[in-house]
Amino acid sequence: MKKNIYTPIIALILGLSLTACDKFLDEVPDARTELDSPEKVQELLATAYPNALYADFCETMSDNAGDKVNLTESSIFNTQMYSWETNNEYSSWDTPPHYFYAAYAAVANANYALEAVEKLGGGSELNYLKGEALVARAYAHFMLGLFWCKPYNPATATSDLGLPYATKAERKVFEIYKRIPLKNYYDAIEKDLTEGISLIDNSKYTKPKFHFTKEAAHAFASRFYLIKGDWDKVIAHANEALGSAPANKLRDVKGQRTRTYAQQQLLYASSDEPTNALIVGASSKYERNFAFNKYGLTLQKSEEVLGDNKHPLNAFRATWAFAIFGRDDYRNIPKYQEYFKYTNVSAGNGYVYDMAVLISYDEVFLNRLEAYLMKGEKAKFLTDLVVFLKKKTMQDIPDSFVLSEEDMNTIYQNKGTEFDPAYTLSTQQREWLQAVADVRRATFVFEGLRWIDNKRLGMKVVHVKRGQTMELLKNDPRRELQIPEDAVSNGITVNPR
């Protein structure tokens, strides 16, 4: 890797050795060394998104995972995550430390871009760069907070631990390592997000789905406010992201069902797929591992997640259209595509990376659906639930079909008992929320979002390992990942255990 003046600073920010730092920065463009033009800053911003995926450890910790008793241990990492143990393999892809350092590296790159914008004069003609950098900085911090902090609860946020919120490219080391209260952390995310959205200019992107466009930024905002429980803002940002014809932005699972495995794999995280708001090519081996992990989607779990009895309209004989591949212990849906990038063609050196979806309009639509429920907008909820299911159901749902409040009350009577979020649920909200949670679970299996739902909804997670039952309750501190050892040794406070 070409060394430049920024490398030691990033290493200090992340609590990394220079060797570890190199691993995360070896693809940073040479423009880092002299950011003397808007074009070079924009090139740098391509690296302001975490060069890592969280899906592997999130799926394994969630209630989507079970013990494939016929398989031997696939990796120590997989076993540790299934048991909610601490993993410190920062040099291994797909682990929590790998994501932690990659996310803070993305933050550092966003900060260098912001500093460069100021040095270039900071005029309004550079607002598009500032906007993307601010939203990217907010996103990386937000994702870190989801995994390493408690779920946001306004009653405890002033005392709950957040993480360091890095806002400068260069500063004294020990200022970086102070963990701030979770409320302050979320306030900082919101400030960056709000300011950044207003500055983004879609016309500046040649490959828009790899960047925070206006729509993608609003999509991210709908997730942010869902976690905070600010339902009005979830709806407002979802409306901006989805536009006037939201059904056109939903993934047509039914229409794509007849495609081959390879065709579905190629399309899922493609820029050609209308539902993809933000995609990434990140250092990962998840594509080659997710179907083969010992602790993963078992046959029993696949029925629990994707069984027709989980379809909200199963009482009307509706069934899921998701195409499931693989036998028994290897059941999967092709959502990732692996590629190889050569760093030295003649020597055959390079690295693998996976194309993955970071934010989809499917998620945005379901965020809004949940917000409608929490706001008591039942007519909109019932209409939108059917709109979403039309794209995910094997059978044709006629335009004349109407799902009534009485239907929902009957189908979901006494459901939702496992939910214990930070906010109060009425009986009907609790019951209908089961429909939203089930649809989200089926739609995003293998993508890691179920673990986020497990945490934010206060759900108990039960795993069985070698016949022994393990439970992870709402207030179990293991729900928050442990700070990596290298970061702790450089001053970041550990999470309680």
C-alpha positions in Angstrom: 0.0 0.0 0.0 1.2 3.5 -0.8 1.8 5.2 2.5 0.5 8.7 3.0 0.2 11.3 5.6 -3.2 10.1 6.8 -2.3 6.5 7.7 -0.9 7.0 11.2 -3.8 9.2 12.1 -6.4 6.6 11.1 -4.5 4.0 13.0 -4.7 6.1 16.1 -8.4 6.8 15.6 -9.2 3.1 15.3 -6.8 1.8 17.9 -5.1 -0.3 15.2 -1.6 -1.2 14.5 -0.4 0.1 11.2 -0.4 -3.4 9.9 -4.1 -3.8 10.8 -4.8 -0.3 9.4 -3.3 -1.3 6.1 -5.7 -4.1 5.8 -8.7 -1.7 5.8 -7.1 1.1 3.8 -5.3 -0.7 1.0 -8.0 0.3 -1.5 -8.1 3.9 -0.5 -7.4 5.9 -3.7 -4.1 7.8 -4.0 -6.1 11.0 -4.1 -6.0 10.8 -0.2 -2.5 12.2 -0.1 -3.5 15.4 -1.8 -7.1 16.2 -2.0 -6.8 19.2 -4.2 -9.8 18.9 -6.4 -13.5 18.1 -6.1 -12.9 15.0 -8.2 -10.4 13.6 -5.8 -12.7 14.3 -2.9 -15.5 12.5 -4.6 -13.1 9.5 -5.3 -12.3 9.4 -1.6 -16.0 9.4 -0.7 -16.3 6.1 -2.4 -14.4 4.7 0.6 -16.7 6.4 3.2 -18.9 3.3 3.4 -17.8 0.4 5.6 -15.7 -2.1 3.7 -17.2 -5.0 5.6 -20.5 -6.8 6.1 -22.4 -7.5 9.3 -24.9 -10.1 8.0 -22.8 -13.2 9.0 -22.5 -12.4 12.7 -26.0 -10.8 12.9 -27.8 -13.8 11.3 -25.9 -16.2 13.6 -26.8 -14.3 16.8 -30.4 -14.0 15.8 -33.3 -16.3 16.2 -32.9 -17.2 12.5 -30.1 -19.6 13.4 -30.2 -23.1 14.6 -27.8 -26.1 15.1 -27.3 -28.2 11.9 -26.6 -31.3 14.0 -25.3 -33.3 11.0 -22.5 -30.8 10.3 -19.2 -30.3 12.0 -18.1 -27.0 13.3 -17.6 -24.6 10.4 -15.5 -22.0 12.2 -14.7 -20.8 15.7 -16.2 -17.5 14.7 -19.6 -19.1 13.8 -19.6 -21.1 17.0 -18.8 -18.0 19.1 -21.5 -15.9 17.5 -24.1 -18.6 18.0 -23.2 -18.7 21.7 -23.1 -14.9 21.9 -19.5 -15.0 22.9 -16.8 -12.3 22.3 -14.8 -12.6 19.0 -11.6 -10.6 18.6 -10.6 -11.7 15.1 -10.1 -8.3 13.5 -8.0 -9.8 10.8 -10.8 -12.2 9.7 -13.5 -11.0 7.4 -17.2 -10.9 8.5 -16.4 -10.8 12.2 -17.6 -8.0 14.6 -14.1 -6.5 14.9 -13.7 -6.5 11.1 -16.9 -4.4 10.9 -16.0 -2.2 13.8 -12.7 -1.1 12.3 -14.1 -0.9 8.8 -16.9 1.4 10.0 -14.5 3.7 11.8 -12.3 3.7 8.8 -15.3 4.9 6.7 -15.9 7.6 9.3 -12.3 8.7 9.0 -12.6 8.9 5.2 -15.7 11.0 5.5 -13.9 13.3 7.9 -11.0 13.7 5.5 -13.4 14.6 2.7 -15.1 17.2 4.9 -11.8 18.7 5.8 -10.8 18.8 2.1 -14.0 20.5 1.2 -13.2 23.3 3.7 -9.7 23.6 2.4 -11.1 23.9 -1.2 -13.1 26.9 0.0 -16.2 25.3 1.2 -18.4 27.1 -1.3 -22.0 26.1 -2.2 -20.6 24.4 -5.4 -19.1 21.8 -3.1 -22.2 21.1 -1.0 -22.8 17.8 -2.8 -19.5 16.5 -1.4 -20.3 17.8 2.1 -23.8 16.3 2.0 -22.6 12.8 1.1 -19.8 12.9 3.6 -22.1 13.9 6.4 -24.7 11.2 5.7 -22.0 8.6 5.2 -20.5 9.6 8.6 -23.9 9.4 10.2 -24.6 5.9 8.6 -21.3 4.3 9.8 -21.8 5.7 13.3 -25.4 4.5 13.4 -24.6 1.0 12.3 -21.9 0.8 15.0 -24.4 2.0 17.6 -26.9 -0.7 16.6 -24.4 -3.5 17.3 -22.3 -2.1 20.2 -24.9 -0.1 22.1 -28.2 -0.8 23.8 -31.4 -0.1 21.7 -32.4 3.5 21.9 -34.7 4.2 24.9 -35.4 7.9 25.6 -35.9 7.0 29.3 -32.3 5.7 29.6 -30.5 7.2 26.7 -28.7 9.8 28.8 -27.1 7.1 30.9 -26.7 4.4 28.4 -23.2 4.2 26.7 -22.8 5.4 23.2 -19.6 5.2 21.3 -17.0 7.8 20.3 -18.4 10.1 17.6 -15.5 11.2 15.4 -16.0 14.6 13.6 -12.5 15.7 12.8 -9.8 14.3 10.5 -7.1 15.1 12.9 -7.3 15.5 16.7 -5.7 14.4 19.9 -5.9 10.7 20.3 -7.5 10.5 23.8 -10.3 12.8 22.8 -11.4 10.2 20.2 -11.7 7.4 22.7 -14.3 8.9 25.0 -17.6 7.2 24.8 -20.5 9.7 25.0 -24.0 9.0 26.3 -26.3 7.3 23.8 -28.6 10.3 23.6 -25.7 12.5 22.5 -24.5 9.9 20.1 -27.9 9.7 18.4 -28.2 13.5 18.4 -24.9 13.7 16.6 -26.1 11.2 14.0 -29.3 13.1 13.5 -27.5 16.4 13.1 -25.2 15.0 10.4 -28.1 13.2 8.7 -30.4 16.2 8.6 -27.8 18.6 7.3 -26.4 16.1 4.8 -29.7 15.2 3.2 -30.3 18.8 2.3 -27.0 19.1 0.5 -27.0 15.9 -1.6 -27.1 16.4 -5.4 -28.1 13.2 -7.4 -26.8 14.7 -10.6 -23.2 14.4 -9.4 -23.3 10.6 -9.4 -22.3 8.3 -12.3 -23.1 5.2 -10.2 -25.8 6.5 -7.9 -26.7 3.2 -6.2 -23.2 3.0 -4.7 -23.7 6.4 -3.0 -26.2 8.2 -0.7 -28.6 9.8 -3.2 -31.4 11.9 -1.8 -33.6 8.8 -1.9 -31.1 6.5 -0.3 -30.4 9.1 2.4 -34.1 9.4 3.2 -34.3 5.6 3.2 -31.6 5.5 5.8 -33.4 8.2 7.8 -36.5 6.0 7.9 -34.4 3.3 9.5 -32.9 5.7 12.0 -36.2 7.1 13.1 -37.7 3.6 13.3 -35.0 2.7 15.8 -35.8 5.9 17.8 -39.6 5.3 17.6 -40.2 8.7 16.0 -43.1 7.5 13.8 -44.0 10.8 12.1 -40.4 11.1 10.8 -40.3 7.5 9.7 -43.4 8.2 7.5 -42.1 11.6 6.2 -38.7 10.2 5.2 -40.2 7.0 3.8 -42.5 9.1 1.6 -39.5 11.0 0.3 -37.6 7.8 -0.5 -40.5 5.9 -2.0 -42.0 8.7 -4.2 -45.4 8.7 -5.8 -45.3 5.1 -7.0 -43.9 3.0 -4.2 -45.1 -0.3 -5.5 -42.7 0.0 -8.4 -39.8 0.1 -6.0 -40.7 -3.2 -4.3 -38.8 -6.4 -5.2 -40.9 -8.6 -7.5 -40.1 -11.9 -5.8 -43.0 -13.6 -7.6 -41.8 -12.4 -11.0 -38.2 -13.4 -10.4 -39.0 -16.8 -9.0 -38.5 -18.7 -12.3 -35.0 -17.3 -12.7 -32.0 -19.7 -12.2 -29.9 -19.5 -9.0 -27.1 -17.7 -10.8 -29.6 -15.2 -12.3 -31.2 -14.4 -9.0 -27.8 -14.2 -7.4 -26.6 -11.7 -9.9 -29.7 -9.5 -9.7 -30.3 -9.4 -6.0 -27.6 -6.7 -5.1 -27.4 -5.3 -8.6 -27.8 -1.6 -9.5 -30.4 -2.8 -12.0 -32.8 -4.0 -9.3 -35.3 -1.1 -8.6 -35.7 -2.0 -4.9 -32.0 -1.4 -4.1 -31.5 2.1 -2.6 -27.8 1.6 -1.6 -25.5 -1.3 -2.5 -21.9 -2.0 -1.7 -19.0 -4.2 -2.8 -17.3 -5.1 0.5 -14.6 -7.4 1.8 -16.4 -10.5 2.7 -16.6 -14.3 2.2 -20.2 -14.5 3.4 -21.5 -15.6 0.0 -19.4 -18.8 0.1 -20.2 -19.5 3.8 -23.8 -18.5 4.6 -25.4 -21.8 3.4 -22.7 -24.0 4.9 -22.4 -22.6 8.4 -23.1 -25.2 11.1 -25.1 -22.6 13.0 -27.5 -21.1 10.5 -30.8 -21.6 8.8 -31.7 -25.2 9.6 -34.6 -27.0 7.9 -36.7 -26.4 11.0 -35.7 -22.7 11.1 -36.5 -22.3 7.4 -40.0 -23.5 8.1 -40.2 -21.1 11.0 -39.0 -18.1 8.9 -40.4 -18.9 5.5 -43.2 -21.4 6.2 -46.5 -20.6 4.6 -48.2 -20.4 8.0 -46.2 -17.3 8.6 -47.7 -15.6 5.5 -50.3 -12.9 6.8 -52.8 -14.1 4.2 -52.3 -17.8 4.7 -55.9 -17.9 6.0 -56.9 -17.0 2.4 -54.6 -19.8 1.1 -51.8 -17.4 0.2 -48.2 -18.8 0.2 -44.8 -17.2 -0.1 -43.1 -16.8 -3.5 -39.5 -16.9 -2.1 -37.4 -19.4 -4.1 -35.5 -21.5 -1.5 -32.5 -23.5 -2.8 -30.4 -26.2 -1.2 -31.3 -29.4 0.7 -32.0 -29.6 4.5 -28.8 -28.2 6.1 -27.9 -26.0 3.1 -31.2 -24.1 2.5 -30.5 -20.6 1.2 -31.7 -17.8 -1.0 -29.1 -16.3 -3.4 -28.6 -12.8 -2.1 -24.9 -12.3 -2.5 -22.5 -12.4 -5.4 -18.8 -12.9 -4.9 -16.2 -11.2 -7.1 -12.4 -11.2 -7.2 -10.4 -8.0 -7.6 -6.8 -8.3 -8.7 -4.2 -6.1 -7.0 -1.4 -7.7 -9.1 -2.7 -9.5 -12.2 0.7 -11.0 -13.2 1.2 -12.5 -9.7 -2.5 -13.5 -9.4 -2.8 -11.5 -6.1 -6.0 -9.9 -5.0 -9.0 -10.3 -2.7 -12.6 -11.4 -2.8 -15.5 -9.1 -2.1 -19.3 -9.6 -2.0 -21.9 -7.4 -3.6 -24.6 -6.7 -1.0 -27.7 -4.6 -0.3 -27.2 -2.1 2.5 -30.6 -0.4 2.2 -33.7 -1.4 0.1 -37.0 0.2 -0.6 -38.6 -3.0 0.6 -37.2 -2.1 4.1 -38.4 1.5 3.7 -41.9 0.3 2.8 -42.0 -1.9 5.9 -40.6 0.8 8.1 -43.5 3.0 7.0 -46.0 0.1 7.5 -44.8 -0.3 11.1 -45.0 3.5 11.7 -48.6 3.5 10.3 -49.5 0.8 12.9 -47.9 2.8 15.7 -49.7 5.9 14.6 -53.1 4.2 14.5 -53.4 4.7 10.8 -55.1 1.3 10.3 -56.6 1.9 6.8 -53.2 2.8 5.4 -51.6 -0.2 7.2 -54.1 -2.7 5.8 -53.8 -1.3 2.3 -50.0 -1.2 2.3 -49.6 -4.7 3.8 -51.6 -6.1 0.8 -49.5 -4.0 -1.7 -46.3 -5.4 -0.3 -47.6 -9.0 -0.2 -48.6 -8.9 -3.9 -45.0 -8.9 -4.8 -44.1 -11.7 -2.4 -47.0 -14.1 -2.8 -47.2 -17.1 -5.1 -50.8 -16.6 -5.9 -52.3 -13.6 -7.7 -54.0 -11.2 -5.2 -56.8 -9.4 -7.1 -57.0 -5.7 -6.9 -60.5 -6.1 -5.5 -59.1 -7.9 -2.4 -59.6 -6.0 0.9 -58.0 -7.1 4.1 -60.3 -5.9 6.9 -59.5 -5.0 10.5 -61.7 -7.9 11.6 -59.6 -10.2 9.4 -56.4 -9.0 11.1 -57.8 -9.3 14.6 -58.9 -12.9 13.9 -55.6 -14.0 12.3 -53.3 -12.4 14.9 -55.4 -12.8 18.0 -53.1 -13.3 21.0 -50.0 -12.9 18.9 -47.0 -10.6 19.6 -46.4 -11.7 23.1 -42.6 -11.9 22.6 -42.3 -8.1 21.9 -41.0 -5.8 24.7 -39.8 -2.6 23.0 -39.0 0.7 24.8 -42.5 2.1 24.0 -46.0 0.9 25.0 -48.0 -1.3 22.7 -51.8 -1.6 22.7 -53.2 -5.1 22.4 -54.0 -4.5 18.7 -50.6 -3.0 18.0 -48.9 -5.9 19.6 -50.9 -8.4 17.7 -50.6 -6.7 14.3 -46.9 -6.1 14.9 -46.5 -9.8 14.6 -47.5 -9.5 11.0 -44.9 -6.8 10.3 -42.2 -8.8 12.1 -43.0 -12.0 10.3 -42.9 -10.3 6.9 -39.6 -8.5 7.7 -38.1 -11.8 8.9 -39.0 -13.6 5.7 -38.1 -10.8 3.4 -34.6 -10.1 4.9 -33.5 -13.5 5.9 -29.7 -13.8 5.5 -29.3 -10.0 5.5 -28.8 -9.5 9.2 -31.8 -7.3 9.9 -33.6 -9.9 12.0 -30.9 -9.4 14.8 -31.7 -5.6 14.7 -35.4 -6.5 15.1 -34.6 -8.9 17.9 -32.8 -6.1 19.8 -35.1 -3.2 19.2 -38.3 -5.2 19.9 -36.8 -6.7 23.1 -37.3 -10.2 21.9 -35.9 -13.2 23.8 -33.6 -15.3 21.5 -33.4 -19.0 22.1 -30.6 -21.2 20.6 -30.2 -25.0 21.0 -26.6 -26.2 20.9 -25.8 -30.0 21.2 -29.2 -30.5 22.7 -28.7 -27.7 25.3 -31.0 -24.7 25.3 -29.5 -21.2 25.6 -31.5 -18.1 26.2 -30.6 -14.4 25.6 -33.1 -12.2 27.4 -33.9 -8.6 26.7 -31.5 -7.1 29.3 -28.6 -9.6 28.8 -25.5 -7.5 28.2 -24.3 -9.9 25.6 -26.8 -8.4 23.2 -24.3 -5.6 22.8 -21.1 -6.7 21.1 -17.9 -6.3 23.1 -15.5 -3.5 22.1 -12.5 -5.1 20.2 -9.4 -5.7 22.3 -7.2 -3.3 20.3 -9.7 -0.5 20.8 -10.0 -1.2 24.5 -6.2 -1.1 24.9 -6.2 2.3 23.4 -8.7 3.7 25.8 -12.3 2.9 24.7 -14.4 1.7 27.6 -15.6 -1.9 27.4 -19.2 -2.9 27.5 -20.5 -4.5 30.7 -20.5 -8.3 31.0 
